[in-house]
């Protein structure tokens, strides 16, 4: 067999193997376009080697191979697909003149043109790989330059009878360039895979963050829903309480006034005193309810005016108990005042007295007939502490946290004995917090409740004032 055919067959086999490898790699690498261009280039070049003695197919094969090589290199470097018309323009610029020169001037001229086109493609490929930089790209560029030299010096090899050596050297360069392109494809695809993996990690992290944000939003939504439900329940409770508490005194006022209007004149004198007292009591209760609502509105609007003075807690207890004594006597409740020594504090006397009235009134309200309400005052640290203890129905620990909620009441709010709208302790706590104090409510043994009010003691307030002025100076 002719050795030339063997070398030629080996050259074609190398080109087909490399082209097949690139095609397989293209199918497994997200179908990157430049891999397909390089694969088709190797196949087209193999066809050109097979039909190199026939000018028309050789021109067509070279016209396909060189554009595919250039477009593959362009896509490899730019990571973008070149325009579709670029291949047609390059094909026309290579295949048509190569075949035309062979027909007009001779095969030699046609081969020279096709060889020059292949050399230009190789040089362009070498330049692009050199521009990419790196050891592998430099090796590929050197292989393409070697293939260029092998093609350009082919006439010289032929003149010296070294055709076999030229083909063998060219085959080495072909194999080196093909393997290098395969390795470059792998490296490029690996980088793209790493980039894709990083994007997946970032997407996962973003999805985690999004899930956390969604969970926070969901939690906020649930909290807002609970707040809305609580507000709706408070509104319903408020309307229920107002409906009952406002109608009761209004019905009494209207009822007694209507009776007075229709009584015979001789009966009016007998009943007017009792009915007037009843009307006054009903109007006073109505006024107290309205005052509670207005006071709560002032607290929430921050419209409280604080006028601090030095107050005696024991004296304040004496005044309050005198006011509430008739209320306690109605239930046979004994009021005990153990605040017999002066206990000075800095406070707004009006607001503090109202808070104590609310606390003692609650103690009387929830103490059974014949019970006892005990009031005391003492100094604890820098605070003056007012204590109100009863032996009434008490309240369990689970419900103590709710006693300061607006409109909340222990027990059945519709029992006639327990009137009110559930604002007393809410207003009392707001009054104390506005003055720098606080209120605590605890159980007193198995039954009963202890109400404690804390306000800055007069001595502590007076000692702190000069220090504050000194710092200001």
CORPE-V692357 format. One line per field, one symbol per residue. ss: DSSP state (~ for helix, > for strand, _ for the rest). psi: psi as a letter, one per 20 degrees, with the letter a starting at -180 (. if undefined). A space follows every 50 residues. Layout:
ss = ???
psi = ???
This chain:
ss = __~~~~~~~~~~~~~~~~~~~~~~~~~_____~~~~~~~~~~~~~~~~~~ ____~~~~~~~~~~~~~~~~~~~~~~~~_____~~~~~~~~~~~~~~~~~ ~~~~__~~~~~~~~~~~~~~~~~~~~~~~~~~__~~~~~~~~~~~~~~~~ ~~_~~~~~~___~~~~~~~~~~~~~~~~~~~~~~~~~~~~~~~~~~~~~~ ~~~~~~~~~~~~~~~~~~~~~~~~~~~~~~~~~~~~~~~~~~~~~~~~~~ ~~~~~~~~~~~~__~~~~~~~~~~~~~~~~~~~~~~~~~~~~~~~~~~~~ ________>>>>~~~~~~~~~~~~~~~~~____>>>>______>>>>_~~ ~~~~~~~~~~~~~~~______>>>>>>>>>__>>>>>>>>______~~~~ _______________________~~~~~~~~~~~___>>>>>>_____>> >>>>>>>~~~~~~~~~~~~~~~_
psi = qphhhgggghggggggggggghgghghjlklpghhhghghggghhgghhg kiiogghgggghhggghhgghggghhgikqprqhigggghghiggghghg hhhghrhghghgghhhgggggggggggghhhhrqgghgggggghhghggg ghjghghhhjkkgghghgghhghggggghghghhgggghgghggghgghg gghgghhggggghhggggghggghgggggghgghgggghgghgghhhghg hgggghhhghhiqqhhhghhihgghggggggghggghgghggghgggggh ikkpopnprpqohghhgggghhgighhhhhjkppppojmiqpnqrprohg gghhghggghgggggkprpjapppprqrpocjqppppoprlbhaprhhih iihjppjpqpaoijphhmrrjkighgggghgghhjjarpqprqnbhqrqp ppppqpqhgghhhhghghhghh.
